[in-house]
Amino acid sequence: MRFDTKLLHNGNEICSVTGASSIPIYQASTFHQFSIDQPGEFDYARSGNPTRQALEATIAQLEGGCRGFAFASGMAAISTVFLLFSRGDHLVVSQDVYGGTYRVLTNVFERMGIETSFVDTTDLEQVMQAIKPNTRALYIETPSNPLLKVTDLRGVVNIAQAHGLLTIVDNTFLTPYYQRPLELGADIVIHSATKFIGGHSDVIAGLVAVKDRELAESLAQLQNAFGAVLGAHDAWLVMRGIKTLKARMELSTRSAEKVALWLQQHPDVERVYYPGLPSHEGHYVQDAQASGHGAVLSFDLGEGDKVRQFLQRVKLPIVAVSLGAVESILSYPALMSHASMPPEVRLKHGITDGLLRLSVGLESADDLIEDLAQAMSFSVPIAVGK
Ligand SMILES: *Cc1c(COP(=O)(O)O)cnc(C)c1O
């Protein structure tokens, strides 16, 4: 069965009891045991809930894993995966990893004796150099945020396998619709399902899929022990989002490509970062490991003043933290996702005061371009009243 059909027919879409066309929201915290000697499949909803279980089975199928897990947020998923490691272990992590991941590693797990080296994982030489005798895993985000840097997943997997390390991939930006790291040899895939998988800016959720049964058993125990599970209603919302993943990814990616090309020729835009542009550094690696370029791009207006004017004038995209939704979302990394980074470090990483990130939604690409164009007429004074 082809992947797009699997989004709708994966064995977890129909209620096996009533035939209902969507899995019911089992809003229950505990389950009656009809016989104390023969306990049922479910006992307590932290350990298992039928709605959550359907979502967990779905993500396992879509990512090509043996088991899936649903968490209360992307960060809950990421943090629970890090609980696989112990005092004295060392991790090698993408330098421009999601800010929350950086924070939990440096503020929390470091305090508990788990050490991390942040390196530019687009350079495999740096990955290799960072490995120590106590390294246990390579943790990759590709494309990365906000400069859409692309890491060669097969290259990273080869290094990991040669050193007996786990490869963990945050696949939030592309989703299994475009990129399936487990099929490329990774061991664990993580999602902030808050983004494209949920897709409607109405739920916070995290997902994990793993390939190996033993690893799945360890994660199942950690999920239950730590307890940061996804609620039944939110699990249902995420499943509903998955049904339209193909339509949303295809359409928003097509528009992102159009917007990126338009931005590239605009005189006020100094640089466009989008893996779909042949001029993007990671374009060919991306094409070798993913079937699409995704709907997120960044562009540099050169100066903070222009960004302020632009954000005041732009009408269609919401200006917000987050990405991957039906509506377009504009973020200003310098004051949002990367505000906690010292300015000199931020600038060194290319996150300038002129940089904006756009997650393209399902609006007409032509309307979006017209809106960006009017917001970029920097010589025209801002109209009073807007
Ligand atoms: C948003 C995001 C996260 C964190 O997910 P939450 O659902 O906000 O906890 C992790 N990784 C990436 C790449 C993200 O974009």
The ligand as an SDF file (V2000), in Angstrom:
LIG
                    3D

 15 15  0  0  0  0  0  0  0  0999 V2000
    7.9250   22.8490   18.3590 C   0  0  0  0  0  0  0  0  0  0  0  0
    9.0700   21.9210   18.2300 C   0  0  0  0  0  0  0  0  0  0  0  0
    9.4350   21.0690   19.2860 C   0  0  0  0  0  0  0  0  0  0  0  0
    8.7460   21.1010   20.6310 C   0  0  0  0  0  0  0  0  0  0  0  0
    7.4350   20.6490   20.5450 O   0  0  0  0  0  0  0  0  0  0  0  0
    6.2570   21.1340   21.5490 P   0  0  0  0  0  0  0  0  0  0  0  0
    5.0860   20.3950   21.0180 O   0  0  0  0  0  0  0  0  0  0  0  0
    6.1630   22.6210   21.4180 O   0  0  0  0  0  0  0  0  0  0  0  0
    6.6620   20.7250   22.9110 O   0  0  0  0  0  0  0  0  0  0  0  0
   10.4870   20.2000   19.0770 C   0  0  0  0  0  0  0  0  0  0  0  0
   11.1600   20.1710   17.9130 N   0  0  0  0  0  0  0  0  0  0  0  0
   10.8450   20.9750   16.8790 C   0  0  0  0  0  0  0  0  0  0  0  0
   11.6270   20.9000   15.6160 C   0  0  0  0  0  0  0  0  0  0  0  0
    9.7980   21.8840   17.0100 C   0  0  0  0  0  0  0  0  0  0  0  0
    9.4930   22.6910   15.9890 O   0  0  0  0  0  0  0  0  0  0  0  0
  1  2  1  0
  2  3  1  0
  2 14  2  0
  3  4  1  0
  3 10  2  0
  4  5  1  0
  5  6  1  0
  6  7  2  0
  6  8  1  0
  6  9  1  0
 10 11  1  0
 11 12  2  0
 12 13  1  0
 12 14  1  0
 14 15  1  0
M  END
$$$$
